[in-house]
Amino acid sequence: VQLQASGGGLVQPGGSLRLSCAASGSIFGIVVMGWYRQAPGKQRELVATITKGGSTNYKDSVKGRFTISRDNAQNTVYLQMNSLGPEDTAVYFCNARSYRDYWGKGTLVTVSS
């Protein structure tokens, strides 16, 4: 499985960004896709996940601001991020889970004025 993430960048506090992650390869067994992030000096943490059936799970601090969605036909997962704050600055990683975890290269999100 290969994961291609895009959509990171620099945004001002209060702004929005949309991340995309396209999966290709042996995707049949993928049951959960999601986004994780890692800020400088911190451990990687879960941001949001979505199952093939559409069930979602969010980190508490992003609830109400971030929305994860999935296009099964396109094998793509999205993360709409609104009301971004400096605490959201991190490298964001796409994840796909079947019998093992697959990771995409990270995309940097910087929230700064």
PADO-740014 format. One record per residue (C-alpha): chain; x, y, z. Coordinates in nm, 3 decimals, decimal comma, padded with zeros to 5 digits. Layout:
BEGIN
+--------+---------+---------+---------+
! cadena !       x !       y !       z !
+--------+---------+---------+---------+
!      A !       X !       Y !       Z !
...
+--------+---------+---------+---------+
# end
This chain:
BEGIN
+--------+---------+---------+---------+
! cadena !       x !       y !       z !
+--------+---------+---------+---------+
!      A !  00,000 !  00,000 !  00,000 !
!      A !  00,127 !  00,344 ! -00,093 !
!      A ! -00,011 !  00,660 !  00,063 !
!      A !  00,029 !  00,999 ! -00,101 !
!      A ! -00,055 !  01,292 !  00,123 !
!      A ! -00,094 !  01,653 !  00,019 !
!      A ! -00,241 !  01,982 !  00,134 !
!      A ! -00,011 !  02,106 !  00,407 !
!      A !  00,123 !  02,457 !  00,422 !
!      A !  00,138 !  02,781 !  00,613 !
!      A ! -00,185 !  02,929 !  00,743 !
!      A ! -00,270 !  03,209 !  00,982 !
!      A ! -00,439 !  03,137 !  01,314 !
!      A ! -00,809 !  03,090 !  01,260 !
!      A ! -00,757 !  02,973 !  00,907 !
!      A ! -00,837 !  02,645 !  00,733 !
!      A ! -00,656 !  02,375 !  00,543 !
!      A ! -00,764 !  02,052 !  00,380 !
!      A ! -00,536 !  01,751 !  00,374 !
!      A ! -00,580 !  01,468 !  00,126 !
!      A ! -00,436 !  01,117 !  00,124 !
!      A ! -00,471 !  00,885 ! -00,171 !
!      A ! -00,410 !  00,514 ! -00,121 !
!      A ! -00,292 !  00,284 ! -00,397 !
!      A ! -00,162 ! -00,070 ! -00,428 !
!      A ! -00,304 ! -00,359 ! -00,225 !
!      A ! -00,585 ! -00,160 ! -00,066 !
!      A ! -00,848 ! -00,432 ! -00,045 !
!      A ! -00,782 ! -00,513 !  00,320 !
!      A ! -00,771 ! -00,159 !  00,452 !
!      A ! -01,034 ! -00,114 !  00,722 !
!      A ! -00,930 !  00,213 !  00,886 !
!      A ! -00,763 !  00,524 !  00,753 !
!      A ! -00,663 !  00,825 !  00,951 !
!      A ! -00,435 !  01,112 !  01,029 !
!      A ! -00,171 !  01,141 !  01,295 !
!      A !  00,055 !  01,434 !  01,373 !
!      A !  00,389 !  01,495 !  01,534 !
!      A !  00,492 !  01,832 !  01,668 !
!      A !  00,857 !  01,919 !  01,729 !
!      A !  00,985 !  01,741 !  02,038 !
!      A !  00,664 !  01,546 !  02,087 !
!      A !  00,542 !  01,198 !  02,015 !
!      A !  00,320 !  01,116 !  01,721 !
!      A ! -00,047 !  01,136 !  01,819 !
!      A ! -00,376 !  01,038 !  01,669 !
!      A ! -00,579 !  01,319 !  01,516 !
!      A ! -00,871 !  01,141 !  01,353 !
!      A ! -00,964 !  00,807 !  01,203 !
!      A ! -01,244 !  00,678 !  00,985 !
!      A ! -01,349 !  00,323 !  00,915 !
!      A ! -01,455 !  00,185 !  00,581 !
!      A ! -01,810 !  00,208 !  00,708 !
!      A ! -01,773 !  00,573 !  00,798 !
!      A ! -01,735 !  00,560 !  01,175 !
!      A ! -01,509 !  00,838 !  01,298 !
!      A ! -01,291 !  00,903 !  01,599 !
!      A ! -01,122 !  01,232 !  01,693 !
!      A ! -00,864 !  01,362 !  01,933 !
!      A ! -01,055 !  01,567 !  02,189 !
!      A ! -00,879 !  01,893 !  02,110 !
!      A ! -00,980 !  01,884 !  01,742 !
!      A ! -01,344 !  01,788 !  01,787 !
!      A ! -01,570 !  02,048 !  01,632 !
!      A ! -01,282 !  02,194 !  01,430 !
!      A ! -01,158 !  01,904 !  01,218 !
!      A ! -01,362 !  01,673 !  00,999 !
!      A ! -01,235 !  01,349 !  00,850 !
!      A ! -01,406 !  01,202 !  00,548 !
!      A ! -01,343 !  00,920 !  00,308 !
!      A ! -01,413 !  00,853 ! -00,057 !
!      A ! -01,402 !  00,477 ! -00,088 !
!      A ! -01,439 !  00,489 ! -00,465 !
!      A ! -01,130 !  00,710 ! -00,489 !
!      A ! -00,949 !  00,539 ! -00,202 !
!      A ! -00,888 !  00,882 ! -00,057 !
!      A ! -00,925 !  01,021 !  00,292 !
!      A ! -00,955 !  01,391 !  00,369 !
!      A ! -00,900 !  01,602 !  00,678 !
!      A ! -01,075 !  01,938 !  00,678 !
!      A ! -00,913 !  02,156 !  00,943 !
!      A ! -01,086 !  02,475 !  01,053 !
!      A ! -01,012 !  02,730 !  01,325 !
!      A ! -00,649 !  02,632 !  01,324 !
!      A ! -00,427 !  02,746 !  01,607 !
!      A ! -00,053 !  02,741 !  01,670 !
!      A ! -00,101 !  02,421 !  01,871 !
!      A ! -00,198 !  02,246 !  01,549 !
!      A !  00,144 !  02,305 !  01,398 !
!      A !  00,294 !  01,966 !  01,323 !
!      A !  00,386 !  01,720 !  01,055 !
!      A !  00,070 !  01,532 !  00,964 !
!      A !  00,092 !  01,167 !  00,859 !
!      A ! -00,164 !  00,963 !  00,674 !
!      A ! -00,221 !  00,611 !  00,805 !
!      A ! -00,394 !  00,306 !  00,663 !
!      A ! -00,453 ! -00,007 !  00,865 !
!      A ! -00,517 ! -00,360 !  00,745 !
!      A ! -00,326 ! -00,645 !  00,909 !
!      A ! -00,049 ! -00,390 !  00,958 !
!      A ! -00,003 ! -00,014 !  00,958 !
!      A !  00,101 !  00,178 !  00,650 !
!      A !  00,230 !  00,533 !  00,667 !
!      A !  00,260 !  00,808 !  00,413 !
!      A !  00,527 !  01,072 !  00,409 !
!      A !  00,432 !  01,359 !  00,634 !
!      A !  00,299 !  01,691 !  00,523 !
!      A !  00,389 !  01,998 !  00,727 !
!      A !  00,117 !  02,222 !  00,865 !
!      A !  00,236 !  02,550 !  01,012 !
!      A ! -00,006 !  02,782 !  01,186 !
!      A !  00,153 !  03,120 !  01,239 !
!      A !  00,091 !  03,488 !  01,186 !
+--------+---------+---------+---------+
# end
